[in-house]
Amino acid sequence: MTETSQPKNPLHGITLEMIVTQLVSQYGWEELGKRIPIKCFTNDPSIKSSLKFLRQTAWARKKVEELYLQSVSK
């Protein structure tokens, strides 16, 4: 399935960078680290280091995407 054939995918057209930036803006690094306790959020966090980790770690990316979907559906 290509990215262009996912009209019902709620994450369609939203980059991982957009997701992380939105979550940091909404919760801040400290709260984000409490909600998803991974080092890239709790230990000297930055967008760049978080993106690198999340792109390589499927389970963590899934948690971040789930939190993002919860936060935008409120």
The first five atom37 places (N, CA, C, CB, O) and aatype in JSON, in Angstrom:
{
  "aatype": [12, 16, 6, 16, 15, 5, 14, 11, 2, 14, 10, 8, 7, 9, 16, 10, 6, 12, 9, 19, 16, 5, 10, 19, 15, 5, 18, 7, 17, 6, 6, 10, 7, 11, 1, 9, 14, 9, 11, 4, 13, 16, 2, 3, 14, 15, 9, 11, 15, 15, 10, 11, 13, 10, 1, 5, 16, 0, 17, 0, 1, 11, 11, 19, 6, 6, 10, 18, 10, 5, 15, 19, 15, 11],
  "atom_mask": [
    [1, 1, 1, 1, 1],
    [1, 1, 1, 1, 1],
    [1, 1, 1, 1, 1],
    [1, 1, 1, 1, 1],
    [1, 1, 1, 1, 1],
    [1, 1, 1, 1, 1],
    [1, 1, 1, 1, 1],
    [1, 1, 1, 1, 1],
    [1, 1, 1, 1, 1],
    [1, 1, 1, 1, 1],
    [1, 1, 1, 1, 1],
    [1, 1, 1, 1, 1],
    [1, 1, 1, 0, 1],
    [1, 1, 1, 1, 1],
    [1, 1, 1, 1, 1],
    [1, 1, 1, 1, 1],
    [1, 1, 1, 1, 1],
    [1, 1, 1, 1, 1],
    [1, 1, 1, 1, 1],
    [1, 1, 1, 1, 1],
    [1, 1, 1, 1, 1],
    [1, 1, 1, 1, 1],
    [1, 1, 1, 1, 1],
    [1, 1, 1, 1, 1],
    [1, 1, 1, 1, 1],
    [1, 1, 1, 1, 1],
    [1, 1, 1, 1, 1],
    [1, 1, 1, 0, 1],
    [1, 1, 1, 1, 1],
    [1, 1, 1, 1, 1],
    [1, 1, 1, 1, 1],
    [1, 1, 1, 1, 1],
    [1, 1, 1, 0, 1],
    [1, 1, 1, 1, 1],
    [1, 1, 1, 1, 1],
    [1, 1, 1, 1, 1],
    [1, 1, 1, 1, 1],
    [1, 1, 1, 1, 1],
    [1, 1, 1, 1, 1],
    [1, 1, 1, 1, 1],
    [1, 1, 1, 1, 1],
    [1, 1, 1, 1, 1],
    [1, 1, 1, 1, 1],
    [1, 1, 1, 1, 1],
    [1, 1, 1, 1, 1],
    [1, 1, 1, 1, 1],
    [1, 1, 1, 1, 1],
    [1, 1, 1, 1, 1],
    [1, 1, 1, 1, 1],
    [1, 1, 1, 1, 1],
    [1, 1, 1, 1, 1],
    [1, 1, 1, 1, 1],
    [1, 1, 1, 1, 1],
    [1, 1, 1, 1, 1],
    [1, 1, 1, 1, 1],
    [1, 1, 1, 1, 1],
    [1, 1, 1, 1, 1],
    [1, 1, 1, 1, 1],
    [1, 1, 1, 1, 1],
    [1, 1, 1, 1, 1],
    [1, 1, 1, 1, 1],
    [1, 1, 1, 1, 1],
    [1, 1, 1, 1, 1],
    [1, 1, 1, 1, 1],
    [1, 1, 1, 1, 1],
    [1, 1, 1, 1, 1],
    [1, 1, 1, 1, 1],
    [1, 1, 1, 1, 1],
    [1, 1, 1, 1, 1],
    [1, 1, 1, 1, 1],
    [1, 1, 1, 1, 1],
    [1, 1, 1, 1, 1],
    [1, 1, 1, 1, 1],
    [1, 1, 1, 1, 1]
  ],
  "atom_positions": [
    [[0.86, -1.18, 0.0], [0.0, 0.0, 0.0], [0.9, 1.24, 0.0], [-0.97, 0.0, 1.24], [1.75, 1.4, 0.88]],
    [[0.71, 2.08, -0.94], [1.52, 3.29, -1.01], [0.9, 4.38, -0.17], [1.69, 3.75, -2.45], [-0.27, 4.32, 0.21]],
    [[1.7, 5.39, 0.1], [1.22, 6.47, 0.95], [0.04, 7.21, 0.31], [2.34, 7.45, 1.23], [-0.84, 7.7, 1.02]],
    [[0.01, 7.3, -1.02], [-1.07, 8.03, -1.68], [-2.38, 7.25, -1.69], [-0.67, 8.36, -3.1], [-3.43, 7.83, -1.98]],
    [[-2.34, 5.94, -1.38], [-3.57, 5.16, -1.39], [-4.12, 4.91, 0.01], [-3.33, 3.84, -2.08], [-4.73, 3.87, 0.26]],
    [[-3.9, 5.84, 0.91], [-4.37, 5.68, 2.29], [-5.28, 6.84, 2.72], [-3.18, 5.57, 3.24], [-4.98, 7.51, 3.71]],
    [[-6.35, 7.09, 2.02], [-7.18, 8.24, 2.39], [-7.83, 8.13, 3.76], [-8.25, 8.42, 1.36], [-8.17, 9.15, 4.35]],
    [[-8.02, 6.91, 4.28], [-8.64, 6.74, 5.6], [-7.62, 6.64, 6.72], [-9.51, 5.51, 5.61], [-8.0, 6.53, 7.89]],
    [[-6.36, 6.69, 6.39], [-5.31, 6.65, 7.41], [-5.25, 8.04, 8.06], [-3.92, 6.25, 6.78], [-4.96, 9.02, 7.38]],
    [[-5.51, 8.12, 9.38], [-5.51, 9.44, 10.03], [-4.14, 10.11, 10.05], [-6.02, 9.31, 11.45], [-4.05, 11.32, 10.29]],
    [[-3.09, 9.35, 9.81], [-1.74, 9.92, 9.79], [-1.28, 10.24, 8.37], [-0.76, 8.95, 10.45], [-0.14, 10.67, 8.17]],
    [[-2.14, 10.05, 7.41], [-1.78, 10.31, 6.01], [-1.37, 11.77, 5.82], [-2.95, 9.96, 5.08], [-2.11, 12.69, 6.17]],
    [[-0.19, 11.97, 5.27], [0.3, 13.32, 5.0], [0.94, 14.02, 6.19], [0.0, 0.0, 0.0], [1.36, 15.17, 6.07]],
    [[1.02, 13.35, 7.32], [1.61, 13.94, 8.52], [2.96, 13.28, 8.77], [0.67, 13.78, 9.77], [3.05, 12.06, 8.92]],
    [[4.0, 14.08, 8.81], [5.34, 13.52, 9.01], [5.6, 13.24, 10.48], [6.41, 14.48, 8.45], [4.93, 13.79, 11.36]],
    [[6.57, 12.39, 10.73], [6.95, 12.1, 12.1], [7.45, 13.37, 12.8], [8.04, 11.0, 12.14], [7.2, 13.57, 13.99]],
    [[8.14, 14.21, 12.06], [8.62, 15.47, 12.64], [7.45, 16.35, 13.07], [9.5, 16.22, 11.63], [7.5, 16.99, 14.12]],
    [[6.39, 16.39, 12.24], [5.2, 17.17, 12.61], [4.56, 16.62, 13.88], [4.18, 17.18, 11.45], [4.11, 17.37, 14.74]],
    [[4.51, 15.3, 13.98], [3.91, 14.65, 15.15], [4.69, 14.99, 16.42], [3.85, 13.13, 14.95], [4.11, 15.42, 17.41]],
    [[6.01, 14.8, 16.37], [6.84, 15.06, 17.56], [6.78, 16.53, 17.94], [8.3, 14.63, 17.3], [6.66, 16.87, 19.12]],
    [[6.86, 17.42, 16.96], [6.8, 18.86, 17.22], [5.48, 19.23, 17.88], [6.98, 19.65, 15.92], [5.46, 20.02, 18.83]],
    [[4.38, 18.68, 17.4], [3.07, 18.96, 17.97], [2.98, 18.46, 19.41], [1.97, 18.31, 17.11], [2.47, 19.16, 20.28]],
    [[3.47, 17.24, 19.65], [3.4, 16.68, 21.0], [4.26, 17.47, 21.99], [3.84, 15.22, 20.99], [3.86, 17.68, 23.13]],
    [[5.43, 17.9, 21.55], [6.29, 18.7, 22.42], [5.63, 20.04, 22.71], [7.69, 18.93, 21.77], [5.67, 20.53, 23.84]],
    [[5.01, 20.62, 21.7], [4.31, 21.89, 21.88], [3.14, 21.74, 22.85], [3.81, 22.43, 20.52], [2.9, 22.61, 23.68]],
    [[2.44, 20.65, 22.74], [1.25, 20.42, 23.57], [1.6, 19.99, 25.0], [0.38, 19.37, 22.92], [1.01, 20.49, 25.95]],
    [[2.56, 19.08, 25.15], [2.85, 18.5, 26.47], [4.15, 18.98, 27.09], [2.88, 17.01, 26.35], [4.28, 19.01, 28.32]],
    [[5.12, 19.36, 26.27], [6.46, 19.65, 26.77], [7.24, 18.36, 26.92], [0.0, 0.0, 0.0], [6.64, 17.28, 27.01]],
    [[8.56, 18.46, 26.94], [9.41, 17.25, 27.01], [9.16, 16.45, 28.28], [10.88, 17.64, 26.92], [9.1, 15.23, 28.24]],
    [[9.03, 17.14, 29.42], [8.89, 16.44, 30.7], [7.64, 15.57, 30.72], [8.86, 17.44, 31.86], [7.7, 14.39, 31.07]],
    [[6.5, 16.15, 30.35], [5.25, 15.4, 30.35], [5.27, 14.32, 29.28], [4.06, 16.35, 30.12], [4.75, 13.22, 29.5]],
    [[5.86, 14.61, 28.14], [5.97, 13.62, 27.07], [6.78, 12.42, 27.55], [6.6, 14.24, 25.81], [6.45, 11.27, 27.25]],
    [[7.86, 12.69, 28.29], [8.68, 11.63, 28.85], [7.96, 10.8, 29.9], [0.0, 0.0, 0.0], [8.26, 9.63, 30.08]],
    [[7.0, 11.41, 30.59], [6.19, 10.67, 31.56], [5.18, 9.78, 30.85], [5.47, 11.64, 32.52], [4.93, 8.65, 31.26]],
    [[4.6, 10.31, 29.79], [3.58, 9.56, 29.04], [4.19, 8.42, 28.22], [2.82, 10.49, 28.12], [3.61, 7.34, 28.12]],
    [[5.36, 8.68, 27.65], [6.09, 7.67, 26.89], [7.52, 7.67, 27.42], [6.03, 7.95, 25.33], [8.36, 8.44, 26.93]],
    [[7.82, 6.83, 28.39], [9.13, 6.88, 29.04], [10.25, 6.26, 28.19], [9.06, 6.17, 30.37], [10.63, 5.1, 28.4]],
    [[10.76, 7.03, 27.26], [11.9, 6.61, 26.46], [12.98, 7.68, 26.59], [11.5, 6.38, 24.95], [12.68, 8.86, 26.73]],
    [[14.23, 7.25, 26.53], [15.36, 8.16, 26.8], [15.39, 9.39, 25.9], [16.64, 7.41, 26.64], [15.79, 10.47, 26.34]],
    [[14.96, 9.24, 24.65], [15.04, 10.41, 23.75], [14.09, 11.52, 24.19], [14.72, 9.99, 22.32], [14.22, 12.65, 23.72]],
    [[13.14, 11.22, 25.08], [12.25, 12.25, 25.63], [12.67, 12.69, 27.02], [10.83, 11.73, 25.67], [12.31, 13.79, 27.45]],
    [[13.42, 11.86, 27.73], [13.73, 12.17, 29.12], [15.17, 12.6, 29.36], [13.43, 10.99, 29.97], [15.47, 13.26, 30.36]],
    [[16.07, 12.24, 28.45], [17.49, 12.47, 28.66], [18.04, 13.42, 27.59], [18.25, 11.15, 28.65], [18.36, 12.97, 26.49]],
    [[18.15, 14.7, 27.89], [18.64, 15.7, 26.94], [17.87, 15.64, 25.62], [20.14, 15.5, 26.68], [18.46, 15.42, 24.57]],
    [[16.54, 15.84, 25.68], [15.71, 15.65, 24.5], [15.88, 16.73, 23.43], [14.28, 15.6, 24.92], [16.14, 17.89, 23.73]],
    [[15.73, 16.31, 22.2], [15.67, 17.24, 21.07], [14.84, 16.59, 19.98], [17.12, 17.61, 20.54], [14.67, 15.37, 19.96]],
    [[14.31, 17.4, 19.09], [13.52, 16.88, 17.97], [14.4, 15.94, 17.14], [12.95, 18.03, 17.09], [13.97, 14.84, 16.78]],
    [[15.61, 16.38, 16.83], [16.51, 15.6, 15.97], [16.82, 14.22, 16.56], [17.81, 16.37, 15.75], [16.72, 13.22, 15.86]],
    [[17.19, 14.16, 17.84], [17.53, 12.87, 18.45], [16.29, 11.98, 18.57], [18.17, 13.07, 19.83], [16.37, 10.77, 18.41]],
    [[15.15, 12.6, 18.84], [13.91, 11.83, 18.93], [13.54, 11.22, 17.59], [12.78, 12.72, 19.44], [13.15, 10.06, 17.52]],
    [[13.66, 12.01, 16.53], [13.33, 11.51, 15.19], [14.24, 10.34, 14.81], [13.45, 12.63, 14.16], [13.78, 9.35, 14.26]],
    [[15.51, 10.47, 15.1], [16.46, 9.4, 14.78], [16.07, 8.11, 15.49], [17.89, 9.82, 15.17], [16.04, 7.04, 14.87]],
    [[15.77, 8.2, 16.78], [15.39, 7.02, 17.55], [14.06, 6.44, 17.06], [15.29, 7.37, 19.04], [13.96, 5.23, 16.85]],
    [[13.07, 7.29, 16.88], [11.73, 6.81, 16.5], [11.71, 6.18, 15.11], [10.74, 7.96, 16.54], [10.95, 5.25, 14.87]],
    [[12.54, 6.67, 14.2], [12.61, 6.09, 12.86], [13.21, 4.69, 12.89], [13.42, 6.99, 11.93], [12.96, 3.88, 11.99]],
    [[14.0, 4.39, 13.91], [14.66, 3.09, 14.01], [13.93, 2.13, 14.96], [16.08, 3.27, 14.48], [14.27, 0.95, 15.0]],
    [[12.95, 2.62, 15.7], [12.32, 1.82, 16.75], [10.8, 1.82, 16.57], [12.7, 2.37, 18.15], [10.1, 2.73, 17.0]],
    [[10.32, 0.76, 15.93], [8.9, 0.7, 15.54], [7.94, 0.79, 16.73], [8.64, -0.59, 14.79], [6.93, 1.49, 16.64]],
    [[8.24, 0.09, 17.84], [7.3, 0.1, 18.97], [7.17, 1.51, 19.57], [7.75, -0.89, 20.05], [6.09, 1.92, 19.97]],
    [[8.29, 2.23, 19.63], [8.25, 3.58, 20.19], [7.5, 4.53, 19.25], [9.68, 4.11, 20.45], [6.72, 5.37, 19.7]],
    [[7.75, 4.39, 17.97], [7.04, 5.23, 16.99], [5.53, 4.99, 17.09], [7.54, 4.94, 15.55], [4.74, 5.93, 17.01]],
    [[5.14, 3.73, 17.25], [3.72, 3.41, 17.37], [3.09, 4.11, 18.59], [3.52, 1.87, 17.48], [1.99, 4.65, 18.5]],
    [[3.8, 4.09, 19.7], [3.3, 4.77, 20.91], [3.15, 6.27, 20.69], [4.25, 4.51, 22.11], [2.17, 6.88, 21.11]],
    [[4.12, 6.87, 20.01], [4.08, 8.3, 19.72], [2.91, 8.61, 18.79], [5.42, 8.77, 19.09], [2.18, 9.59, 19.0]],
    [[2.72, 7.79, 17.77], [1.6, 8.01, 16.85], [0.27, 7.85, 17.56], [1.69, 7.04, 15.68], [-0.67, 8.61, 17.29]],
    [[0.16, 6.87, 18.45], [-1.09, 6.67, 19.21], [-1.38, 7.87, 20.11], [-1.0, 5.39, 20.04], [-2.53, 8.31, 20.19]],
    [[-0.36, 8.38, 20.79], [-0.56, 9.55, 21.64], [-0.98, 10.75, 20.8], [0.73, 9.87, 22.43], [-1.85, 11.52, 21.21]],
    [[-0.37, 10.91, 19.65], [-0.72, 12.02, 18.76], [-2.19, 11.9, 18.35], [0.21, 12.04, 17.5], [-2.93, 12.89, 18.39]],
    [[-2.62, 10.73, 17.95], [-4.01, 10.55, 17.51], [-4.98, 10.83, 18.67], [-4.23, 9.11, 16.98], [-6.03, 11.43, 18.46]],
    [[-4.62, 10.41, 19.88], [-5.45, 10.71, 21.05], [-5.52, 12.21, 21.29], [-4.89, 10.0, 22.3], [-6.58, 12.75, 21.62]],
    [[-4.4, 12.88, 21.14], [-4.35, 14.31, 21.45], [-5.1, 15.16, 20.42], [-2.9, 14.78, 21.52], [-5.63, 16.21, 20.77]],
    [[-5.16, 14.72, 19.17], [-5.88, 15.51, 18.17], [-7.37, 15.15, 18.1], [-5.25, 15.32, 16.8], [-8.15, 15.87, 17.49]],
    [[-7.75, 14.04, 18.72], [-9.16, 13.63, 18.67], [-9.96, 14.19, 19.84], [-9.28, 12.11, 18.66], [-11.16, 13.96, 19.94]],
    [[-9.3, 14.93, 20.73], [-9.99, 15.5, 21.9], [-10.83, 16.69, 21.51], [-8.99, 15.9, 22.99], [-11.48, 17.29, 22.36]]
  ]
}
